[in-house]
Amino acid sequence: FEEIPVKIRNWSLMKAMLLELEPEMNCDALHLSVTSTPFLERSLEFANECMDDLAQEQNKFQFYLRQVQRQITQQQAFLTKRRSENAARRA
């Protein structure tokens, strides 16, 4: 055998290649068993908590952006009103 480096960026292509190579490899490459189930469960719990925190931070940021947009709209309305008042005084 000669080793050739292969980079596969498409999951479907990788799965097809593994299915093609499976008889030669003498192992079940697509069905890996996880022996450390408690570790995996704990890692998934931490990942889930992090996703919840991320969602909360996203909501806070979206609220902040809405508040900023509201403030910009109010400032523009004030400036428009002020300019029209100044133009009325000049006339």
NUVEX-735466 format. One record per residue (C-alpha): residue in one letter; y, z, x. Coordinates in pm, whole numbers, plus 32768, in hexadecimal, padded with zeros to 4 digits. Example, Ala and Ser with C-alpha at 12.3 -4.5 7.8 and 13.67 -1.06 7.14 Angstrom:
! residues 2
A7E3E830C84CE/S7F9682CA8557/
! end
This chain:
! residues 91
F800080008000/E81647FBE8066/E827680A27FDC/I83987FF47F37/P84C280C07EBB/V8501807D7D4B/K862780FA7C7D/I85F180E37B06/R871A81347A29/N867F80DF78DB/W858A81D87840/S84C880C7778B/L8494800678CE/M842A81417983/K833181997871/A82A28038787A/M8280804779F4/L81D0819A79E4/L80E2811978DB/E80967FF079B9/L805A80CB7AEA/E7F9B81DD7A34/P7E3B81507A6E/E7E8581367BE2/M7F1782957BFA/N7DEF834A7B59/C7ED4843F7AA9/D7F8C84607964/A80F0842379DA/L818D84187880/H80FF85637801/L815E866D78FE/S80EF87CD78AF/V81E388E878E1/T81388A1E7963/S826C8AF97960/T82AE8AFE77E9/P83778C4677E7/F845B8BBE78F7/L848C8A7C7832/E84D38B3A76F0/R85D68C17779C/S86798AE7783D/L86908A3D76EB/E87298B767652/F88318B7D7764/A88748A0A7735/N88978A4275BE/E898E8B5F75F6/C8A558A8676E5/M8A5F896F75E3/D8AE18A6574DE/D8BEF8ADA75D1/L8C4A8972761B/A8C68892474A8/Q8D4E8A527477/E8E2889E9759C/Q8E3588877513/N8EAB890973C3/K8FB589DF746B/F902E88B57535/Q903B87D37403/F910588DF734A/Y91F088F17476/L921C87767475/R9269877A7300/Q936C888C7337/V940E87C87452/Q9419868E737C/R94B28756725D/Q95BB87E37348/I960D868973D3/T96338603726F/Q971B87247215/Q97EC86EA734E/Q980C85787300/A986F85C47198/F997586BD7211/L9A0485C3730C/T9A1084B07207/K9AC285977112/R9BB38609721F/R9C0384A47287/S9C43843E7120/E9D2A856C70F0/N9DE78514722E/A9E0683AB71BF/A9E8B841F706A/R9F9184F97115/RA00883D871EC/AA03182F470C2/
! end
